[in-house]
Amino acid sequence: MKDHEYRVAVTWSDSSGTKEYRTYTRDHVIACKGKPPIAASSDPLFRGDASRYNPEELLVAALSSCHMLWYLHLCATHGVTVISYSDVAAGTVHFEADGSGRFTHAALRPLVTIDDASDPAVAKALHEEAHAKCFIARSANFPVTVEPVVTAEP
């Protein structure tokens, strides 16, 4: 299969500029052609706006979303009917004394409800295949674990 490029525009401006670390805005906009913009900022830990998404949250969201989409695809092709899916994913960043940091771990915790005609063992096993196929998790240079809970709807 050939390569596919993803284009994202990130725009920031502040009429006062970056004269002082404490005063410039961290607010910016993330946009893709034909889609609503995403209001973003840095984490409040770094003087950002807590009401906007930050890059760290978006990375964890991308891991969770990618896993879910692969999982739903695999369930559809393996005869497992998913009724609902939710995940409260978490990522851990370790910070160094110089302020740099990196993700050291992310955990996905999908809660999946399947219909009573579906096999819970197959539904749970498909999480491993989804994880192995997720583009985002495969690109991460830190461990991403998946801790699924699968229940059957009565």
Rosetta silent file (secondary structure, phi, psi, omega in degrees, C-alpha in Angstrom):
SEQUENCE: MKDHEYRVAVTWSDSSGTKEYRTYTRDHVIACKGKPPIAASSDPLFRGDASRYNPEELLVAALSSCHMLWYLHLCATHGVTVISYSDVAAGTVHFEADGSGRFTHAALRPLVTIDDASDPAVAKALHEEAHAKCFIARSANFPVTVEPVVTAEP
SCORE:     score description
SCORE:     0.000 S_00000001
   1 L     0.000  144.710 -178.421    0.000    0.000    0.000 S_00000001
   2 L   -82.052  168.650  179.569    1.270    3.495   -0.746 S_00000001
   3 L   -72.728  155.542  175.597    1.904    6.283    1.739 S_00000001
   4 L  -132.923  132.558 -178.626   -0.790    8.742    2.762 S_00000001
   5 L  -100.674  139.611  175.712   -0.065   12.237    4.040 S_00000001
   6 L  -110.936  128.819 -179.453   -2.125   13.996    6.714 S_00000001
   7 L  -111.965  131.109  179.388   -2.146   17.800    6.698 S_00000001
   8 L  -134.866  134.518  176.214   -2.942   19.853    9.759 S_00000001
   9 E  -102.042  129.118  175.298   -2.702   23.623   10.139 S_00000001
  10 E  -116.992  124.761 -175.689   -1.645   25.009   13.516 S_00000001
  11 E  -125.908  131.970  177.779   -2.053   28.778   13.929 S_00000001
  12 L  -137.051  144.101  169.803   -0.893   31.003   16.788 S_00000001
  13 L  -156.694  153.157  178.139   -0.607   34.762   17.165 S_00000001
  14 L  -154.528  117.295 -175.767   -0.220   37.266   19.962 S_00000001
  15 L   -61.144  -23.585  177.340    0.042   40.997   19.291 S_00000001
  16 L   -84.729  -16.726  179.841    2.400   41.350   22.272 S_00000001
  17 L    72.825 -166.591 -176.256    4.642   38.564   21.018 S_00000001
  18 L  -103.151   41.300  179.865    6.929   36.420   23.111 S_00000001
  19 L   -62.222  -35.910 -178.780    8.736   39.220   24.901 S_00000001
  20 L  -131.312  133.683 -178.877    8.099   37.592   28.278 S_00000001
  21 L   -57.073  -40.157 -174.689    7.656   33.898   29.023 S_00000001
  22 L   -76.637  -14.352 -170.705    4.875   34.545   31.515 S_00000001
  23 L  -109.051  -20.748 -177.300    2.759   36.804   29.328 S_00000001
  24 L   -76.720  149.482 -178.662    2.384   35.343   25.841 S_00000001
  25 L   -75.323  144.190  174.643   -0.683   33.271   25.068 S_00000001
  26 L   -98.255   -3.223 -178.702   -0.418   29.546   24.607 S_00000001
  27 L   -67.642  137.409  177.078   -3.774   29.478   22.819 S_00000001
  28 E  -152.448  171.851 -177.928   -3.730   28.249   19.238 S_00000001
  29 E  -123.099  135.304  175.928   -6.041   26.672   16.696 S_00000001
  30 E  -108.650  129.773 -177.092   -5.679   23.284   15.023 S_00000001
  31 E  -143.549  149.983  171.889   -7.518   22.913   11.736 S_00000001
  32 L  -129.076  145.901 -177.288   -7.916   20.570    8.810 S_00000001
  33 L   -53.765  128.273  176.136   -9.561   21.515    5.552 S_00000001
  34 L    79.338   10.017 -177.893  -13.336   21.131    5.723 S_00000001
  35 L  -126.556  155.360  177.550  -13.463   20.378    9.472 S_00000001
  36 L   -65.403  145.526  178.897  -14.295   22.467   12.530 S_00000001
  37 L   -70.890  155.887  176.408  -11.269   23.981   14.261 S_00000001
  38 E  -109.902  123.378  176.328   -9.979   22.657   17.581 S_00000001
  39 E   -78.488  120.110 -175.931   -9.248   25.217   20.287 S_00000001
  40 E  -127.720  164.180  177.706   -5.917   24.210   21.792 S_00000001
  41 L  -159.679 -174.573  171.291   -3.418   25.512   24.323 S_00000001
  42 L   -89.015  167.650  175.643   -0.636   24.165   26.471 S_00000001
  43 L   -59.511  146.070  177.302   -1.328   22.264   29.668 S_00000001
  44 H   -55.056  -26.529  175.841   -2.140   24.631   32.581 S_00000001
  45 H   -57.174  -26.866 -178.851    1.116   23.381   34.118 S_00000001
  46 H  -114.556   36.251  175.054    2.811   25.403   31.354 S_00000001
  47 L    71.338   22.570 -179.577    0.615   28.499   31.605 S_00000001
  48 L   -89.679  174.751 -179.092   -2.023   27.176   29.214 S_00000001
  49 L   -91.536  115.394 -177.185   -5.794   27.495   29.162 S_00000001
  50 L   -64.808  -17.673 -178.873   -7.466   24.556   30.927 S_00000001
  51 L   -83.748   -5.139  179.678  -10.634   25.014   28.848 S_00000001
  52 L  -111.696  155.006  175.483   -8.765   24.100   25.633 S_00000001
  53 E   -68.360  145.366  175.205   -7.288   20.777   24.527 S_00000001
  54 L  -113.666  163.395 -176.067   -3.537   20.412   24.947 S_00000001
  55 H   -57.576  -35.465 -179.090   -1.147   18.325   22.812 S_00000001
  56 H   -65.953  -43.145  176.670   -0.729   15.705   25.515 S_00000001
  57 H   -63.150  -40.392 -178.605   -4.491   15.136   25.747 S_00000001
  58 H   -66.625  -34.070  176.440   -4.751   14.974   21.973 S_00000001
  59 H   -66.212  -45.350  178.494   -2.028   12.306   21.802 S_00000001
  60 H   -64.016  -39.953  177.395   -3.826   10.140   24.373 S_00000001
  61 H   -62.824  -39.674  179.139   -7.121   10.744   22.529 S_00000001
  62 H   -64.198  -41.238  176.846   -5.491    9.694   19.245 S_00000001
  63 H   -61.066  -46.910 -178.267   -4.274    6.436   20.815 S_00000001
  64 H   -65.338  -45.797 -178.315   -7.725    5.701   22.232 S_00000001
  65 H   -64.884  -43.625  179.505   -9.605    6.628   19.060 S_00000001
  66 H   -61.268  -44.940  179.119   -7.289    4.640   16.784 S_00000001
  67 H   -61.345  -47.065 -178.355   -7.637    1.545   18.977 S_00000001
  68 H   -59.790  -45.031 -177.533  -11.429    1.874   19.089 S_00000001
  69 H   -64.322  -40.819  175.466  -11.757    2.250   15.323 S_00000001
  70 H   -65.756  -41.527 -179.217   -9.601   -0.813   14.653 S_00000001
  71 H   -61.223  -47.895  179.406  -11.474   -2.756   17.325 S_00000001
  72 H   -60.671  -40.565  177.468  -14.903   -1.930   15.886 S_00000001
  73 H   -59.876  -48.865 -177.864  -13.665   -2.910   12.410 S_00000001
  74 H   -65.462  -38.337  177.358  -12.351   -6.256   13.658 S_00000001
  75 H   -62.434  -43.493 -179.682  -15.523   -6.982   15.615 S_00000001
  76 H   -61.767  -36.044 -178.081  -17.626   -6.302   12.516 S_00000001
  77 H   -87.177   -8.562  179.605  -15.508   -8.703   10.444 S_00000001
  78 L  -114.573   15.557  174.900  -15.406  -11.408   13.155 S_00000001
  79 L    74.582   22.758  176.910  -19.114  -11.595   13.970 S_00000001
  80 L  -105.717  122.578 -179.879  -18.984   -9.682   17.251 S_00000001
  81 L   -97.033  111.067  178.823  -21.744   -7.084   17.631 S_00000001
  82 E   -88.555  128.923  179.176  -20.612   -4.171   19.802 S_00000001
  83 E   -94.475  -39.123  177.967  -23.472   -2.224   21.389 S_00000001
  84 E  -151.271  155.256 -177.915  -21.363    0.370   23.218 S_00000001
  85 E  -147.697  130.292  172.483  -17.724    1.310   23.677 S_00000001
  86 E  -143.044  157.186 -179.251  -16.131    3.815   26.028 S_00000001
  87 E  -149.341  132.997  170.049  -12.591    4.411   27.180 S_00000001
  88 L  -113.142   88.712 -175.346  -11.038    6.566   29.857 S_00000001
  89 L   -84.382  155.348  179.525   -7.460    6.505   28.614 S_00000001
  90 E  -140.983  143.507  175.492   -4.489    7.935   30.503 S_00000001
  91 E  -127.930  143.816 -179.128   -0.951    8.871   29.551 S_00000001
  92 E  -112.192  129.673  175.958    1.990    9.542   31.841 S_00000001
  93 E  -112.131  132.161  174.691    4.672   12.126   31.078 S_00000001
  94 E  -100.487  127.512 -179.291    7.962   12.157   32.972 S_00000001
  95 E  -102.734  139.234  177.234    9.526   15.622   33.283 S_00000001
  96 L   -91.995  167.424 -179.067   13.253   16.265   33.541 S_00000001
  97 L   -61.257  -29.721 -179.015   14.886   19.011   35.618 S_00000001
  98 L   -82.852    3.613  179.095   15.455   21.102   32.473 S_00000001
  99 L    94.053  -13.772  177.256   11.715   21.121   31.711 S_00000001
 100 L   -73.177  164.701  179.561   11.865   18.609   28.880 S_00000001
 101 E  -162.491  174.510  176.274    9.753   15.517   29.145 S_00000001
 102 E  -158.424  153.041  174.325    8.427   12.479   27.359 S_00000001
 103 E   -67.874  134.501  177.490    5.559   10.057   27.565 S_00000001
 104 E  -109.758  -16.523 -178.126    6.603    6.962   29.487 S_00000001
 105 E  -170.704  149.026  168.875    3.334    5.024   29.306 S_00000001
 106 E  -137.267  144.129  179.178   -0.248    5.164   28.150 S_00000001
 107 E  -127.100  127.354  173.919   -3.096    2.907   29.240 S_00000001
 108 E  -101.585  136.634 -177.323   -6.305    2.338   27.355 S_00000001
 109 L  -130.096   68.103 -177.578   -9.191    0.977   29.406 S_00000001
 110 E   -66.501  136.228  171.542  -12.013    0.142   26.990 S_00000001
 111 E  -111.544  113.475 -172.509  -15.388   -0.794   28.425 S_00000001
 112 E  -118.947  133.360  171.909  -17.216   -2.749   25.747 S_00000001
 113 E  -113.589  128.135  178.671  -20.748   -4.081   25.720 S_00000001
 114 E  -114.216  163.857  176.444  -21.579   -6.741   23.148 S_00000001
 115 L   -74.920  163.717 -174.562  -24.883   -8.397   22.320 S_00000001
 116 L   -72.554   -9.104  176.566  -25.667  -11.734   23.948 S_00000001
 117 L   -86.590  -10.996 -178.250  -25.177  -13.621   20.659 S_00000001
 118 L   -89.971  152.882 -178.719  -21.499  -12.574   20.490 S_00000001
 119 L   -87.517  115.009 -179.694  -18.637  -14.519   22.064 S_00000001
 120 H   -59.597  -33.865  179.582  -17.051  -12.537   24.939 S_00000001
 121 H   -66.047  -41.637  176.904  -13.740  -14.422   24.553 S_00000001
 122 H   -65.851  -44.068 -179.560  -13.474  -13.429   20.892 S_00000001
 123 H   -58.575  -42.129  179.989  -14.493   -9.867   21.755 S_00000001
 124 H   -70.346  -42.368 -178.850  -11.749   -9.615   24.358 S_00000001
 125 H   -63.627  -30.824 -178.426   -9.108  -11.251   22.135 S_00000001
 126 H   -65.884  -17.284  175.468   -9.773   -8.808   19.308 S_00000001
 127 H   -63.537  -36.990  178.777   -8.313   -6.036   21.471 S_00000001
 128 H   -63.335  -44.123  179.293   -4.857   -7.580   20.976 S_00000001
 129 H   -66.935  -40.164  178.129   -5.234   -7.525   17.200 S_00000001
 130 H   -61.120  -42.743  179.758   -6.612   -3.976   17.264 S_00000001
 131 H   -63.039  -40.124 -179.596   -3.628   -2.876   19.332 S_00000001
 132 H   -68.051  -24.388 -177.252   -1.215   -4.538   16.900 S_00000001
 133 H   -97.787  -16.340 -175.706   -2.830   -2.727   13.954 S_00000001
 134 L   -63.335  119.524 -178.554   -3.290    0.767   15.444 S_00000001
 135 H   -59.377  -40.718 -174.467   -1.095    3.209   13.490 S_00000001
 136 H   -69.684  -48.906  179.319   -0.749    5.578   16.426 S_00000001
 137 H   -62.433  -38.205  179.311    0.240    2.937   19.006 S_00000001
 138 H   -66.123  -22.435 -178.609    2.653    1.360   16.515 S_00000001
 139 H   -92.308  -14.742 -177.528    4.310    4.768   16.117 S_00000001
 140 L   -72.003  143.686  177.417    4.666    5.519   19.834 S_00000001
 141 L  -102.860   29.002  177.352    8.095    5.102   21.391 S_00000001
 142 L  -142.009  157.310 -179.115    6.616    4.270   24.789 S_00000001
 143 L   -65.477  137.559  173.139    4.511    1.337   26.031 S_00000001
 144 E  -123.299  117.078 -179.801    0.777    1.476   25.372 S_00000001
 145 E  -104.735  154.173  178.606   -1.222   -1.087   27.308 S_00000001
 146 E  -124.134  122.984 -177.789   -4.817   -2.154   26.740 S_00000001
 147 L  -122.187   77.602 -173.962   -6.916   -3.260   29.703 S_00000001
 148 L   -80.121  150.797  169.284  -10.337   -4.159   28.255 S_00000001
 149 E  -124.619  122.860 -179.008  -13.504   -5.085   30.083 S_00000001
 150 E  -117.661  128.316  175.777  -16.107   -6.846   27.910 S_00000001
 151 E  -126.949  151.338  178.109  -19.646   -7.491   29.073 S_00000001
 152 E   -99.361  136.760  177.309  -22.586   -9.044   27.235 S_00000001
 153 L   -74.025  129.055 -178.897  -25.922   -7.246   27.092 S_00000001
 154 L   -70.010    0.000    0.000  -28.626   -9.487   28.609 S_00000001
